[in-house]
Amino acid sequence: MLSKVTPWLMRYAGDPVTLSERFNTVKKAYILCTGGGDDVEAILKRKLDGPVKVIESGHWPMISKPEELVEDMLVLTSAALP
């Protein structure tokens, strides 16, 4: 799996982020990974403020299940549009 990972530039961690006045109008959506270490069942019992998809994957679904991740992202962005 490490052969598929690309480096992340550390400068991004310190770069400033500029938010528009409407930053809080962005709709939320969630993709939960069952093998990522979080209790997905407990999270699903809470009221989340957006649509949810669950992937049977570890913490890196972009490596282990890229097609499913992209499909879910497209579905969720469509659901989150006004």
C-alpha positions as CSV (number, residue, x, y, z in Angstrom):
1,M,0.0,0.0,0.0
2,L,2.9,2.4,0.7
3,S,3.9,2.2,-2.9
4,K,0.6,4.0,-3.8
5,V,1.1,6.9,-1.3
6,T,2.4,10.2,-2.5
7,P,4.3,12.7,-0.3
8,W,2.4,15.5,1.4
9,L,4.2,18.8,1.5
10,M,4.6,19.9,5.1
11,R,4.2,23.5,4.1
12,Y,0.5,22.9,3.6
13,A,0.1,22.3,7.3
14,G,1.2,25.9,8.0
15,D,-0.3,27.7,5.0
16,P,-3.1,30.2,5.9
17,V,-6.6,29.4,4.9
18,T,-8.9,32.2,3.8
19,L,-12.6,31.5,4.3
20,S,-15.3,33.4,2.5
21,E,-18.2,35.0,4.3
22,R,-20.3,32.1,3.2
23,F,-18.0,29.3,4.4
24,N,-20.7,28.0,6.8
25,T,-23.2,27.5,4.0
26,V,-21.3,24.5,2.6
27,K,-23.5,21.4,3.0
28,K,-22.0,18.5,4.9
29,A,-21.7,14.8,4.0
30,Y,-19.9,11.9,5.6
31,I,-18.1,8.8,4.5
32,L,-17.3,6.5,7.4
33,C,-14.8,3.6,7.1
34,T,-15.6,0.5,9.2
35,G,-11.9,-0.4,9.6
36,G,-10.6,3.0,10.5
37,G,-10.8,2.5,14.2
38,D,-13.9,4.6,15.0
39,D,-17.1,3.0,16.2
40,V,-19.2,3.4,13.1
41,E,-22.3,2.0,14.7
42,A,-22.1,4.6,17.5
43,I,-21.6,7.4,15.0
44,L,-24.6,6.3,12.9
45,K,-26.8,6.4,16.0
46,R,-26.0,10.1,16.4
47,K,-27.9,12.7,14.4
48,L,-25.4,13.8,11.7
49,D,-26.1,17.0,9.8
50,G,-25.8,15.5,6.3
51,P,-26.1,12.3,4.3
52,V,-23.8,9.4,5.2
53,K,-22.2,6.5,3.2
54,V,-20.3,3.6,4.9
55,I,-17.4,1.9,3.2
56,E,-16.0,-1.5,4.4
57,S,-12.5,-0.2,4.4
58,G,-9.6,0.9,6.5
59,H,-8.5,4.5,7.0
60,W,-7.3,4.9,3.4
61,P,-10.3,4.0,1.1
62,M,-8.6,6.0,-1.6
63,I,-6.1,3.2,-1.8
64,S,-8.1,0.1,-0.9
65,K,-11.4,1.0,-2.6
66,P,-10.9,4.0,-4.9
67,E,-13.9,3.3,-7.2
68,E,-16.3,2.9,-4.3
69,L,-15.0,6.0,-2.7
70,V,-15.4,8.1,-5.9
71,E,-18.9,6.7,-6.5
72,D,-20.0,7.6,-2.9
73,M,-18.4,11.0,-3.2
74,L,-20.4,11.7,-6.3
75,V,-23.6,10.5,-4.8
76,L,-23.1,12.5,-1.6
77,T,-22.2,15.7,-3.5
78,S,-25.4,15.4,-5.5
79,A,-27.4,14.8,-2.3
80,A,-25.8,17.8,-0.6
81,L,-26.6,20.3,-3.4
82,P,-29.4,22.6,-2.7
